[in-house]
Amino acid sequence: MRKYRRPAGNAIVIYCHSLADNDDHVLRAIVKGNAGYMLVSLYGNAASPANKAIIEKAEKLVQQRGPAKGKRQSLNVIYYDASSAKVWG
């Protein structure tokens, strides 16, 4: 059995998720982690109310993480079109 060594330090990909308050426990773990990038999917018009809420929540996570310090990376968000990901084949 492989031993767990450390959390991901590269990127987190979020696909079709609203970053809703009911998942704040997961979002707090992202803030405390060391992934340098968070890729967040948006579906449809980026200016829609739902997508604006997702963007606002993601940017809040960036602020909560703060600037790079020591070995801890800052969090950079990249938004992508959810329909561009062909996850089901």
PyMOL Python script that loads the backbone (N, CA, C, O; Angstrom):
from pymol import cmd

cmd.read_pdbstr("""\
ATOM      1  N   MET A   1       0.842  -1.182   0.000  1.00  0.00           N
ATOM      2  CA  MET A   1       0.000   0.000   0.000  1.00  0.00           C
ATOM      3  C   MET A   1       0.889   1.246   0.000  1.00  0.00           C
ATOM      4  O   MET A   1       1.850   1.337   0.763  1.00  0.00           O
ATOM      5  N   ARG A   2       0.557   2.189  -0.854  1.00  0.00           N
ATOM      6  CA  ARG A   2       1.338   3.412  -0.967  1.00  0.00           C
ATOM      7  C   ARG A   2       1.012   4.353   0.189  1.00  0.00           C
ATOM      8  O   ARG A   2      -0.154   4.530   0.542  1.00  0.00           O
ATOM      9  N   LYS A   3       2.034   4.949   0.770  1.00  0.00           N
ATOM     10  CA  LYS A   3       1.826   5.875   1.873  1.00  0.00           C
ATOM     11  C   LYS A   3       1.448   7.253   1.355  1.00  0.00           C
ATOM     12  O   LYS A   3       1.938   7.695   0.315  1.00  0.00           O
ATOM     13  N   TYR A   4       0.586   7.917   2.079  1.00  0.00           N
ATOM     14  CA  TYR A   4       0.224   9.295   1.785  1.00  0.00           C
ATOM     15  C   TYR A   4       1.384  10.180   2.213  1.00  0.00           C
ATOM     16  O   TYR A   4       1.834  10.104   3.356  1.00  0.00           O
ATOM     17  N   ARG A   5       1.867  11.011   1.312  1.00  0.00           N
ATOM     18  CA  ARG A   5       3.038  11.833   1.607  1.00  0.00           C
ATOM     19  C   ARG A   5       2.710  13.302   1.824  1.00  0.00           C
ATOM     20  O   ARG A   5       3.142  13.886   2.818  1.00  0.00           O
ATOM     21  N   ARG A   6       1.963  13.904   0.926  1.00  0.00           N
ATOM     22  CA  ARG A   6       1.645  15.326   1.043  1.00  0.00           C
ATOM     23  C   ARG A   6       0.468  15.660   0.140  1.00  0.00           C
ATOM     24  O   ARG A   6       0.165  14.903  -0.782  1.00  0.00           O
ATOM     25  N   PRO A   7      -0.200  16.780   0.390  1.00  0.00           N
ATOM     26  CA  PRO A   7      -1.335  17.160  -0.457  1.00  0.00           C
ATOM     27  C   PRO A   7      -0.876  17.622  -1.829  1.00  0.00           C
ATOM     28  O   PRO A   7       0.300  17.915  -2.040  1.00  0.00           O
ATOM     29  N   ALA A   8      -1.814  17.683  -2.750  1.00  0.00           N
ATOM     30  CA  ALA A   8      -1.509  18.128  -4.116  1.00  0.00           C
ATOM     31  C   ALA A   8      -0.895  19.520  -4.092  1.00  0.00           C
ATOM     32  O   ALA A   8      -1.345  20.396  -3.354  1.00  0.00           O
ATOM     33  N   GLY A   9       0.115  19.712  -4.891  1.00  0.00           N
ATOM     34  CA  GLY A   9       0.765  21.007  -4.952  1.00  0.00           C
ATOM     35  C   GLY A   9       0.687  21.634  -6.317  1.00  0.00           C
ATOM     36  O   GLY A   9       1.366  22.631  -6.563  1.00  0.00           O
ATOM     37  N   ASN A  10      -0.099  21.104  -7.206  1.00  0.00           N
ATOM     38  CA  ASN A  10      -0.150  21.605  -8.577  1.00  0.00           C
ATOM     39  C   ASN A  10      -1.445  22.344  -8.852  1.00  0.00           C
ATOM     40  O   ASN A  10      -1.477  23.574  -8.834  1.00  0.00           O
ATOM     41  N   ALA A  11      -2.508  21.604  -9.105  1.00  0.00           N
ATOM     42  CA  ALA A  11      -3.777  22.229  -9.477  1.00  0.00           C
ATOM     43  C   ALA A  11      -4.953  21.404  -8.999  1.00  0.00           C
ATOM     44  O   ALA A  11      -4.856  20.194  -8.791  1.00  0.00           O
ATOM     45  N   ILE A  12      -6.052  22.087  -8.834  1.00  0.00           N
ATOM     46  CA  ILE A  12      -7.329  21.463  -8.502  1.00  0.00           C
ATOM     47  C   ILE A  12      -8.273  21.818  -9.646  1.00  0.00           C
ATOM     48  O   ILE A  12      -8.383  22.985 -10.024  1.00  0.00           O
ATOM     49  N   VAL A  13      -8.952  20.819 -10.195  1.00  0.00           N
ATOM     50  CA  VAL A  13      -9.901  21.057 -11.278  1.00  0.00           C
ATOM     51  C   VAL A  13     -11.306  20.884 -10.722  1.00  0.00           C
ATOM     52  O   VAL A  13     -11.647  19.846 -10.154  1.00  0.00           O
ATOM     53  N   ILE A  14     -12.106  21.916 -10.899  1.00  0.00           N
ATOM     54  CA  ILE A  14     -13.489  21.891 -10.441  1.00  0.00           C
ATOM     55  C   ILE A  14     -14.372  21.937 -11.677  1.00  0.00           C
ATOM     56  O   ILE A  14     -14.309  22.875 -12.472  1.00  0.00           O
ATOM     57  N   TYR A  15     -15.198  20.905 -11.822  1.00  0.00           N
ATOM     58  CA  TYR A  15     -16.046  20.777 -13.002  1.00  0.00           C
ATOM     59  C   TYR A  15     -17.512  20.731 -12.582  1.00  0.00           C
ATOM     60  O   TYR A  15     -17.916  19.876 -11.794  1.00  0.00           O
ATOM     61  N   CYS A  16     -18.294  21.648 -13.110  1.00  0.00           N
ATOM     62  CA  CYS A  16     -19.750  21.706 -12.868  1.00  0.00           C
ATOM     63  C   CYS A  16     -20.098  21.708 -11.382  1.00  0.00           C
ATOM     64  O   CYS A  16     -20.886  20.890 -10.907  1.00  0.00           O
ATOM     65  N   HIS A  17     -19.509  22.618 -10.687  1.00  0.00           N
ATOM     66  CA  HIS A  17     -19.759  22.770  -9.253  1.00  0.00           C
ATOM     67  C   HIS A  17     -20.016  24.232  -8.971  1.00  0.00           C
ATOM     68  O   HIS A  17     -19.352  25.095  -9.547  1.00  0.00           O
ATOM     69  N   SER A  18     -20.955  24.531  -8.105  1.00  0.00           N
ATOM     70  CA  SER A  18     -21.357  25.910  -7.852  1.00  0.00           C
ATOM     71  C   SER A  18     -20.543  26.601  -6.760  1.00  0.00           C
ATOM     72  O   SER A  18     -20.721  27.796  -6.526  1.00  0.00           O
ATOM     73  N   LEU A  19     -19.662  25.874  -6.094  1.00  0.00           N
ATOM     74  CA  LEU A  19     -18.900  26.419  -4.964  1.00  0.00           C
ATOM     75  C   LEU A  19     -19.847  26.960  -3.896  1.00  0.00           C
ATOM     76  O   LEU A  19     -19.567  27.976  -3.260  1.00  0.00           O
ATOM     77  N   ALA A  20     -20.963  26.272  -3.709  1.00  0.00           N
ATOM     78  CA  ALA A  20     -22.006  26.718  -2.784  1.00  0.00           C
ATOM     79  C   ALA A  20     -21.548  26.641  -1.333  1.00  0.00           C
ATOM     80  O   ALA A  20     -20.611  25.920  -0.991  1.00  0.00           O
ATOM     81  N   ASP A  21     -22.237  27.404  -0.495  1.00  0.00           N
ATOM     82  CA  ASP A  21     -21.889  27.483   0.925  1.00  0.00           C
ATOM     83  C   ASP A  21     -21.942  26.127   1.624  1.00  0.00           C
ATOM     84  O   ASP A  21     -21.215  25.909   2.593  1.00  0.00           O
ATOM     85  N   ASN A  22     -22.788  25.216   1.152  1.00  0.00           N
ATOM     86  CA  ASN A  22     -22.879  23.911   1.807  1.00  0.00           C
ATOM     87  C   ASN A  22     -21.607  23.090   1.629  1.00  0.00           C
ATOM     88  O   ASN A  22     -21.443  22.060   2.284  1.00  0.00           O
ATOM     89  N   ASP A  23     -20.708  23.525   0.757  1.00  0.00           N
ATOM     90  CA  ASP A  23     -19.429  22.837   0.566  1.00  0.00           C
ATOM     91  C   ASP A  23     -18.252  23.662   1.091  1.00  0.00           C
ATOM     92  O   ASP A  23     -17.112  23.466   0.670  1.00  0.00           O
ATOM     93  N   ASP A  24     -18.535  24.575   2.003  1.00  0.00           N
ATOM     94  CA  ASP A  24     -17.467  25.416   2.543  1.00  0.00           C
ATOM     95  C   ASP A  24     -16.358  24.604   3.205  1.00  0.00           C
ATOM     96  O   ASP A  24     -15.207  25.040   3.221  1.00  0.00           O
ATOM     97  N   HIS A  25     -16.679  23.440   3.747  1.00  0.00           N
ATOM     98  CA  HIS A  25     -15.633  22.616   4.370  1.00  0.00           C
ATOM     99  C   HIS A  25     -14.586  22.189   3.335  1.00  0.00           C
ATOM    100  O   HIS A  25     -13.401  22.104   3.655  1.00  0.00           O
ATOM    101  N   VAL A  26     -15.012  21.925   2.112  1.00  0.00           N
ATOM    102  CA  VAL A  26     -14.085  21.565   1.035  1.00  0.00           C
ATOM    103  C   VAL A  26     -13.300  22.801   0.595  1.00  0.00           C
ATOM    104  O   VAL A  26     -12.092  22.728   0.369  1.00  0.00           O
ATOM    105  N   LEU A  27     -13.986  23.922   0.478  1.00  0.00           N
ATOM    106  CA  LEU A  27     -13.342  25.154   0.041  1.00  0.00           C
ATOM    107  C   LEU A  27     -12.310  25.631   1.062  1.00  0.00           C
ATOM    108  O   LEU A  27     -11.267  26.164   0.684  1.00  0.00           O
ATOM    109  N   ARG A  28     -12.593  25.443   2.352  1.00  0.00           N
ATOM    110  CA  ARG A  28     -11.597  25.787   3.385  1.00  0.00           C
ATOM    111  C   ARG A  28     -10.349  24.929   3.234  1.00  0.00           C
ATOM    112  O   ARG A  28      -9.239  25.412   3.460  1.00  0.00           O
ATOM    113  N   ALA A  29     -10.510  23.675   2.860  1.00  0.00           N
ATOM    114  CA  ALA A  29      -9.350  22.793   2.656  1.00  0.00           C
ATOM    115  C   ALA A  29      -8.516  23.281   1.468  1.00  0.00           C
ATOM    116  O   ALA A  29      -7.289  23.180   1.491  1.00  0.00           O
ATOM    117  N   ILE A  30      -9.165  23.801   0.446  1.00  0.00           N
ATOM    118  CA  ILE A  30      -8.434  24.355  -0.701  1.00  0.00           C
ATOM    119  C   ILE A  30      -7.622  25.569  -0.255  1.00  0.00           C
ATOM    120  O   ILE A  30      -6.462  25.718  -0.640  1.00  0.00           O
ATOM    121  N   VAL A  31      -8.225  26.427   0.548  1.00  0.00           N
ATOM    122  CA  VAL A  31      -7.527  27.617   1.048  1.00  0.00           C
ATOM    123  C   VAL A  31      -6.312  27.209   1.883  1.00  0.00           C
ATOM    124  O   VAL A  31      -5.248  27.816   1.766  1.00  0.00           O
ATOM    125  N   LYS A  32      -6.464  26.200   2.712  1.00  0.00           N
ATOM    126  CA  LYS A  32      -5.366  25.758   3.587  1.00  0.00           C
ATOM    127  C   LYS A  32      -4.314  24.950   2.840  1.00  0.00           C
ATOM    128  O   LYS A  32      -3.197  24.787   3.333  1.00  0.00           O
ATOM    129  N   GLY A  33      -4.654  24.443   1.660  1.00  0.00           N
ATOM    130  CA  GLY A  33      -3.748  23.603   0.890  1.00  0.00           C
ATOM    131  C   GLY A  33      -2.654  24.404   0.204  1.00  0.00           C
ATOM    132  O   GLY A  33      -2.420  25.571   0.520  1.00  0.00           O
ATOM    133  N   ASN A  34      -1.987  23.750  -0.745  1.00  0.00           N
ATOM    134  CA  ASN A  34      -0.873  24.396  -1.423  1.00  0.00           C
ATOM    135  C   ASN A  34      -0.966  24.296  -2.942  1.00  0.00           C
ATOM    136  O   ASN A  34       0.020  24.547  -3.634  1.00  0.00           O
ATOM    137  N   ALA A  35      -2.123  23.938  -3.466  1.00  0.00           N
ATOM    138  CA  ALA A  35      -2.268  23.906  -4.918  1.00  0.00           C
ATOM    139  C   ALA A  35      -2.132  25.328  -5.439  1.00  0.00           C
ATOM    140  O   ALA A  35      -2.762  26.247  -4.916  1.00  0.00           O
ATOM    141  N   GLY A  36      -1.321  25.510  -6.456  1.00  0.00           N
ATOM    142  CA  GLY A  36      -1.086  26.839  -7.004  1.00  0.00           C
ATOM    143  C   GLY A  36      -2.168  27.306  -7.956  1.00  0.00           C
ATOM    144  O   GLY A  36      -2.322  28.504  -8.191  1.00  0.00           O
ATOM    145  N   TYR A  37      -2.923  26.357  -8.506  1.00  0.00           N
ATOM    146  CA  TYR A  37      -3.950  26.698  -9.487  1.00  0.00           C
ATOM    147  C   TYR A  37      -5.250  25.980  -9.172  1.00  0.00           C
ATOM    148  O   TYR A  37      -5.255  24.839  -8.710  1.00  0.00           O
ATOM    149  N   MET A  38      -6.352  26.671  -9.430  1.00  0.00           N
ATOM    150  CA  MET A  38      -7.672  26.084  -9.316  1.00  0.00           C
ATOM    151  C   MET A  38      -8.386  26.395 -10.622  1.00  0.00           C
ATOM    152  O   MET A  38      -8.651  27.557 -10.929  1.00  0.00           O
ATOM    153  N   LEU A  39      -8.695  25.362 -11.387  1.00  0.00           N
ATOM    154  CA  LEU A  39      -9.415  25.516 -12.645  1.00  0.00           C
ATOM    155  C   LEU A  39     -10.894  25.334 -12.360  1.00  0.00           C
ATOM    156  O   LEU A  39     -11.305  24.302 -11.831  1.00  0.00           O
ATOM    157  N   VAL A  40     -11.688  26.324 -12.704  1.00  0.00           N
ATOM    158  CA  VAL A  40     -13.111  26.329 -12.364  1.00  0.00           C
ATOM    159  C   VAL A  40     -13.928  26.421 -13.651  1.00  0.00           C
ATOM    160  O   VAL A  40     -13.715  27.316 -14.470  1.00  0.00           O
ATOM    161  N   SER A  41     -14.864  25.489 -13.819  1.00  0.00           N
ATOM    162  CA  SER A  41     -15.698  25.513 -15.017  1.00  0.00           C
ATOM    163  C   SER A  41     -16.874  26.464 -14.842  1.00  0.00           C
ATOM    164  O   SER A  41     -17.442  26.592 -13.758  1.00  0.00           O
ATOM    165  N   LEU A  42     -17.216  27.120 -15.928  1.00  0.00           N
ATOM    166  CA  LEU A  42     -18.410  27.961 -16.007  1.00  0.00           C
ATOM    167  C   LEU A  42     -19.232  27.428 -17.163  1.00  0.00           C
ATOM    168  O   LEU A  42     -18.690  27.092 -18.216  1.00  0.00           O
ATOM    169  N   TYR A  43     -20.530  27.352 -16.969  1.00  0.00           N
ATOM    170  CA  TYR A  43     -21.394  26.843 -18.025  1.00  0.00           C
ATOM    171  C   TYR A  43     -22.226  27.991 -18.581  1.00  0.00           C
ATOM    172  O   TYR A  43     -22.923  28.682 -17.838  1.00  0.00           O
ATOM    173  N   GLY A  44     -22.150  28.185 -19.876  1.00  0.00           N
ATOM    174  CA  GLY A  44     -22.939  29.241 -20.508  1.00  0.00           C
ATOM    175  C   GLY A  44     -22.296  30.607 -20.341  1.00  0.00           C
ATOM    176  O   GLY A  44     -21.074  30.729 -20.256  1.00  0.00           O
ATOM    177  N   ASN A  45     -23.128  31.619 -20.296  1.00  0.00           N
ATOM    178  CA  ASN A  45     -22.691  33.006 -20.233  1.00  0.00           C
ATOM    179  C   ASN A  45     -21.965  33.288 -18.909  1.00  0.00           C
ATOM    180  O   ASN A  45     -22.523  33.094 -17.830  1.00  0.00           O
ATOM    181  N   ALA A  46     -20.733  33.740 -19.012  1.00  0.00           N
ATOM    182  CA  ALA A  46     -19.939  34.029 -17.797  1.00  0.00           C
ATOM    183  C   ALA A  46     -20.562  35.150 -16.980  1.00  0.00           C
ATOM    184  O   ALA A  46     -20.285  35.267 -15.786  1.00  0.00           O
ATOM    185  N   ALA A  47     -21.397  35.975 -17.597  1.00  0.00           N
ATOM    186  CA  ALA A  47     -22.027  37.085 -16.888  1.00  0.00           C
ATOM    187  C   ALA A  47     -23.373  36.714 -16.269  1.00  0.00           C
ATOM    188  O   ALA A  47     -24.050  37.570 -15.700  1.00  0.00           O
ATOM    189  N   SER A  48     -23.765  35.449 -16.376  1.00  0.00           N
ATOM    190  CA  SER A  48     -25.038  35.030 -15.778  1.00  0.00           C
ATOM    191  C   SER A  48     -24.939  35.130 -14.254  1.00  0.00           C
ATOM    192  O   SER A  48     -23.841  35.061 -13.702  1.00  0.00           O
ATOM    193  N   PRO A  49     -26.063  35.292 -13.577  1.00  0.00           N
ATOM    194  CA  PRO A  49     -26.029  35.381 -12.115  1.00  0.00           C
ATOM    195  C   PRO A  49     -25.361  34.174 -11.446  1.00  0.00           C
ATOM    196  O   PRO A  49     -24.617  34.334 -10.478  1.00  0.00           O
ATOM    197  N   ALA A  50     -25.623  32.980 -11.956  1.00  0.00           N
ATOM    198  CA  ALA A  50     -25.021  31.775 -11.363  1.00  0.00           C
ATOM    199  C   ALA A  50     -23.504  31.786 -11.527  1.00  0.00           C
ATOM    200  O   ALA A  50     -22.773  31.478 -10.585  1.00  0.00           O
ATOM    201  N   ASN A  51     -23.032  32.137 -12.718  1.00  0.00           N
ATOM    202  CA  ASN A  51     -21.586  32.172 -12.949  1.00  0.00           C
ATOM    203  C   ASN A  51     -20.924  33.319 -12.204  1.00  0.00           C
ATOM    204  O   ASN A  51     -19.790  33.179 -11.746  1.00  0.00           O
ATOM    205  N   LYS A  52     -21.602  34.440 -12.074  1.00  0.00           N
ATOM    206  CA  LYS A  52     -21.053  35.548 -11.288  1.00  0.00           C
ATOM    207  C   LYS A  52     -20.849  35.121  -9.839  1.00  0.00           C
ATOM    208  O   LYS A  52     -19.853  35.490  -9.217  1.00  0.00           O
ATOM    209  N   ALA A  53     -21.789  34.345  -9.298  1.00  0.00           N
ATOM    210  CA  ALA A  53     -21.675  33.857  -7.926  1.00  0.00           C
ATOM    211  C   ALA A  53     -20.481  32.911  -7.790  1.00  0.00           C
ATOM    212  O   ALA A  53     -19.762  32.962  -6.792  1.00  0.00           O
ATOM    213  N   ILE A  54     -20.266  32.050  -8.786  1.00  0.00           N
ATOM    214  CA  ILE A  54     -19.125  31.131  -8.768  1.00  0.00           C
ATOM    215  C   ILE A  54     -17.816  31.920  -8.810  1.00  0.00           C
ATOM    216  O   ILE A  54     -16.889  31.634  -8.052  1.00  0.00           O
ATOM    217  N   ILE A  55     -17.746  32.900  -9.688  1.00  0.00           N
ATOM    218  CA  ILE A  55     -16.535  33.715  -9.817  1.00  0.00           C
ATOM    219  C   ILE A  55     -16.261  34.465  -8.512  1.00  0.00           C
ATOM    220  O   ILE A  55     -15.119  34.526  -8.056  1.00  0.00           O
ATOM    221  N   GLU A  56     -17.291  35.025  -7.925  1.00  0.00           N
ATOM    222  CA  GLU A  56     -17.138  35.754  -6.660  1.00  0.00           C
ATOM    223  C   GLU A  56     -16.601  34.836  -5.559  1.00  0.00           C
ATOM    224  O   GLU A  56     -15.717  35.217  -4.792  1.00  0.00           O
ATOM    225  N   LYS A  57     -17.148  33.630  -5.497  1.00  0.00           N
ATOM    226  CA  LYS A  57     -16.708  32.674  -4.470  1.00  0.00           C
ATOM    227  C   LYS A  57     -15.256  32.255  -4.708  1.00  0.00           C
ATOM    228  O   LYS A  57     -14.475  32.167  -3.761  1.00  0.00           O
ATOM    229  N   ALA A  58     -14.895  31.999  -5.954  1.00  0.00           N
ATOM    230  CA  ALA A  58     -13.524  31.606  -6.274  1.00  0.00           C
ATOM    231  C   ALA A  58     -12.543  32.723  -5.938  1.00  0.00           C
ATOM    232  O   ALA A  58     -11.475  32.461  -5.385  1.00  0.00           O
ATOM    233  N   GLU A  59     -12.890  33.949  -6.263  1.00  0.00           N
ATOM    234  CA  GLU A  59     -12.007  35.075  -5.970  1.00  0.00           C
ATOM    235  C   GLU A  59     -11.862  35.287  -4.465  1.00  0.00           C
ATOM    236  O   GLU A  59     -10.816  35.733  -3.994  1.00  0.00           O
ATOM    237  N   LYS A  60     -12.902  34.971  -3.723  1.00  0.00           N
ATOM    238  CA  LYS A  60     -12.827  35.041  -2.256  1.00  0.00           C
ATOM    239  C   LYS A  60     -11.803  34.029  -1.729  1.00  0.00           C
ATOM    240  O   LYS A  60     -11.068  34.318  -0.785  1.00  0.00           O
ATOM    241  N   LEU A  61     -11.762  32.854  -2.338  1.00  0.00           N
ATOM    242  CA  LEU A  61     -10.782  31.843  -1.930  1.00  0.00           C
ATOM    243  C   LEU A  61      -9.359  32.337  -2.182  1.00  0.00           C
ATOM    244  O   LEU A  61      -8.463  32.092  -1.375  1.00  0.00           O
ATOM    245  N   VAL A  62      -9.152  33.028  -3.295  1.00  0.00           N
ATOM    246  CA  VAL A  62      -7.839  33.594  -3.620  1.00  0.00           C
ATOM    247  C   VAL A  62      -7.434  34.580  -2.526  1.00  0.00           C
ATOM    248  O   VAL A  62      -6.299  34.553  -2.049  1.00  0.00           O
ATOM    249  N   GLN A  63      -8.351  35.437  -2.136  1.00  0.00           N
ATOM    250  CA  GLN A  63      -8.077  36.422  -1.092  1.00  0.00           C
ATOM    251  C   GLN A  63      -7.786  35.747   0.249  1.00  0.00           C
ATOM    252  O   GLN A  63      -6.887  36.166   0.977  1.00  0.00           O
ATOM    253  N   GLN A  64      -8.547  34.706   0.568  1.00  0.00           N
ATOM    254  CA  GLN A  64      -8.346  34.004   1.838  1.00  0.00           C
ATOM    255  C   GLN A  64      -6.986  33.320   1.882  1.00  0.00           C
ATOM    256  O   GLN A  64      -6.351  33.285   2.936  1.00  0.00           O
ATOM    257  N   ARG A  65      -6.531  32.783   0.771  1.00  0.00           N
ATOM    258  CA  ARG A  65      -5.212  32.142   0.713  1.00  0.00           C
ATOM    259  C   ARG A  65      -4.110  33.182   0.887  1.00  0.00           C
ATOM    260  O   ARG A  65      -3.131  32.952   1.597  1.00  0.00           O
ATOM    261  N   GLY A  66      -4.280  34.314   0.237  1.00  0.00           N
ATOM    262  CA  GLY A  66      -3.302  35.387   0.340  1.00  0.00           C
ATOM    263  C   GLY A  66      -2.102  35.172  -0.567  1.00  0.00           C
ATOM    264  O   GLY A  66      -2.085  34.243  -1.375  1.00  0.00           O
ATOM    265  N   PRO A  67      -1.097  36.034  -0.434  1.00  0.00           N
ATOM    266  CA  PRO A  67       0.083  35.949  -1.302  1.00  0.00           C
ATOM    267  C   PRO A  67       0.967  34.754  -0.950  1.00  0.00           C
ATOM    268  O   PRO A  67       0.869  34.176   0.132  1.00  0.00           O
ATOM    269  N   ALA A  68       1.827  34.409  -1.895  1.00  0.00           N
ATOM    270  CA  ALA A  68       2.791  33.329  -1.654  1.00  0.00           C
ATOM    271  C   ALA A  68       3.658  33.711  -0.456  1.00  0.00           C
ATOM    272  O   ALA A  68       4.040  34.869  -0.285  1.00  0.00           O
ATOM    273  N   LYS A  69       3.958  32.703   0.368  1.00  0.00           N
ATOM    274  CA  LYS A  69       4.739  32.958   1.572  1.00  0.00           C
ATOM    275  C   LYS A  69       5.514  31.694   1.905  1.00  0.00           C
ATOM    276  O   LYS A  69       4.919  30.650   2.173  1.00  0.00           O
ATOM    277  N   GLY A  70       6.827  31.782   1.889  1.00  0.00           N
ATOM    278  CA  GLY A  70       7.640  30.599   2.141  1.00  0.00           C
ATOM    279  C   GLY A  70       7.403  29.563   1.060  1.00  0.00           C
ATOM    280  O   GLY A  70       7.523  29.864  -0.128  1.00  0.00           O
ATOM    281  N   LYS A  71       7.065  28.336   1.464  1.00  0.00           N
ATOM    282  CA  LYS A  71       6.791  27.269   0.497  1.00  0.00           C
ATOM    283  C   LYS A  71       5.331  27.268   0.042  1.00  0.00           C
ATOM    284  O   LYS A  71       4.964  26.538  -0.878  1.00  0.00           O
ATOM    285  N   ARG A  72       4.514  28.076   0.681  1.00  0.00           N
ATOM    286  CA  ARG A  72       3.092  28.108   0.345  1.00  0.00           C
ATOM    287  C   ARG A  72       2.867  28.997  -0.878  1.00  0.00           C
ATOM    288  O   ARG A  72       3.323  30.139  -0.926  1.00  0.00           O
ATOM    289  N   GLN A  73       2.165  28.454  -1.852  1.00  0.00           N
ATOM    290  CA  GLN A  73       1.880  29.168  -3.093  1.00  0.00           C
ATOM    291  C   GLN A  73       0.629  30.028  -2.961  1.00  0.00           C
ATOM    292  O   GLN A  73      -0.260  29.729  -2.165  1.00  0.00           O
ATOM    293  N   SER A  74       0.570  31.087  -3.741  1.00  0.00           N
ATOM    294  CA  SER A  74      -0.689  31.817  -3.860  1.00  0.00           C
ATOM    295  C   SER A  74      -1.619  30.953  -4.718  1.00  0.00           C
ATOM    296  O   SER A  74      -1.169  30.037  -5.406  1.00  0.00           O
ATOM    297  N   LEU A  75      -2.892  31.248  -4.670  1.00  0.00           N
ATOM    298  CA  LEU A  75      -3.881  30.497  -5.441  1.00  0.00           C
ATOM    299  C   LEU A  75      -4.277  31.313  -6.661  1.00  0.00           C
ATOM    300  O   LEU A  75      -4.740  32.446  -6.529  1.00  0.00           O
ATOM    301  N   ASN A  76      -4.098  30.749  -7.834  1.00  0.00           N
ATOM    302  CA  ASN A  76      -4.461  31.385  -9.099  1.00  0.00           C
ATOM    303  C   ASN A  76      -5.647  30.639  -9.687  1.00  0.00           C
ATOM    304  O   ASN A  76      -5.645  29.410  -9.750  1.00  0.00           O
ATOM    305  N   VAL A  77      -6.656  31.381 -10.118  1.00  0.00           N
ATOM    306  CA  VAL A  77      -7.858  30.763 -10.674  1.00  0.00           C
ATOM    307  C   VAL A  77      -7.875  30.929 -12.182  1.00  0.00           C
ATOM    308  O   VAL A  77      -7.616  32.012 -12.707  1.00  0.00           O
ATOM    309  N   ILE A  78      -8.184  29.846 -12.865  1.00  0.00           N
ATOM    310  CA  ILE A  78      -8.377  29.849 -14.309  1.00  0.00           C
ATOM    311  C   ILE A  78      -9.792  29.345 -14.563  1.00  0.00           C
ATOM    312  O   ILE A  78     -10.159  28.254 -14.129  1.00  0.00           O
ATOM    313  N   TYR A  79     -10.575  30.141 -15.264  1.00  0.00           N
ATOM    314  CA  TYR A  79     -11.944  29.758 -15.594  1.00  0.00           C
ATOM    315  C   TYR A  79     -11.962  29.145 -16.994  1.00  0.00           C
ATOM    316  O   TYR A  79     -11.257  29.609 -17.890  1.00  0.00           O
ATOM    317  N   TYR A  80     -12.757  28.116 -17.173  1.00  0.00           N
ATOM    318  CA  TYR A  80     -12.885  27.489 -18.476  1.00  0.00           C
ATOM    319  C   TYR A  80     -14.338  27.138 -18.760  1.00  0.00           C
ATOM    320  O   TYR A  80     -15.146  27.006 -17.841  1.00  0.00           O
ATOM    321  N   ASP A  81     -14.658  26.991 -20.020  1.00  0.00           N
ATOM    322  CA  ASP A  81     -15.990  26.661 -20.474  1.00  0.00           C
ATOM    323  C   ASP A  81     -16.274  25.183 -20.192  1.00  0.00           C
ATOM    324  O   ASP A  81     -15.593  24.304 -20.721  1.00  0.00           O
ATOM    325  N   ALA A  82     -17.266  24.918 -19.370  1.00  0.00           N
ATOM    326  CA  ALA A  82     -17.589  23.535 -18.994  1.00  0.00           C
ATOM    327  C   ALA A  82     -17.909  22.677 -20.210  1.00  0.00           C
ATOM    328  O   ALA A  82     -17.622  21.480 -20.209  1.00  0.00           O
ATOM    329  N   SER A  83     -18.494  23.264 -21.240  1.00  0.00           N
ATOM    330  CA  SER A  83     -18.851  22.474 -22.417  1.00  0.00           C
ATOM    331  C   SER A  83     -17.637  22.068 -23.234  1.00  0.00           C
ATOM    332  O   SER A  83     -17.744  21.214 -24.114  1.00  0.00           O
ATOM    333  N   SER A  84     -16.485  22.664 -22.958  1.00  0.00           N
ATOM    334  CA  SER A  84     -15.269  22.311 -23.705  1.00  0.00           C
ATOM    335  C   SER A  84     -14.614  21.032 -23.162  1.00  0.00           C
ATOM    336  O   SER A  84     -13.799  20.410 -23.844  1.00  0.00           O
ATOM    337  N   ALA A  85     -14.970  20.651 -21.948  1.00  0.00           N
ATOM    338  CA  ALA A  85     -14.388  19.446 -21.349  1.00  0.00           C
ATOM    339  C   ALA A  85     -15.220  18.244 -21.746  1.00  0.00           C
ATOM    340  O   ALA A  85     -16.406  18.176 -21.421  1.00  0.00           O
ATOM    341  N   LYS A  86     -14.627  17.311 -22.433  1.00  0.00           N
ATOM    342  CA  LYS A  86     -15.352  16.115 -22.894  1.00  0.00           C
ATOM    343  C   LYS A  86     -15.097  14.978 -21.894  1.00  0.00           C
ATOM    344  O   LYS A  86     -14.451  13.980 -22.213  1.00  0.00           O
ATOM    345  N   VAL A  87     -15.621  15.158 -20.685  1.00  0.00           N
ATOM    346  CA  VAL A  87     -15.329  14.199 -19.616  1.00  0.00           C
ATOM    347  C   VAL A  87     -16.059  12.865 -19.762  1.00  0.00           C
ATOM    348  O   VAL A  87     -15.613  11.862 -19.205  1.00  0.00           O
ATOM    349  N   TRP A  88     -17.140  12.835 -20.480  1.00  0.00           N
ATOM    350  CA  TRP A  88     -17.887  11.586 -20.606  1.00  0.00           C
ATOM    351  C   TRP A  88     -17.638  10.910 -21.953  1.00  0.00           C
ATOM    352  O   TRP A  88     -18.373   9.998 -22.331  1.00  0.00           O
ATOM    353  N   GLY A  89     -16.629  11.340 -22.666  1.00  0.00           N
ATOM    354  CA  GLY A  89     -16.285  10.636 -23.890  1.00  0.00           C
ATOM    355  C   GLY A  89     -16.454  11.398 -25.138  1.00  0.00           C
ATOM    356  O   GLY A  89     -16.185  10.878 -26.220  1.00  0.00           O
TER     357      GLY A  89
END
""", "prot")
cmd.dss("prot")
cmd.show_as("cartoon", "prot")
cmd.util.cbc("prot")
cmd.orient("prot")
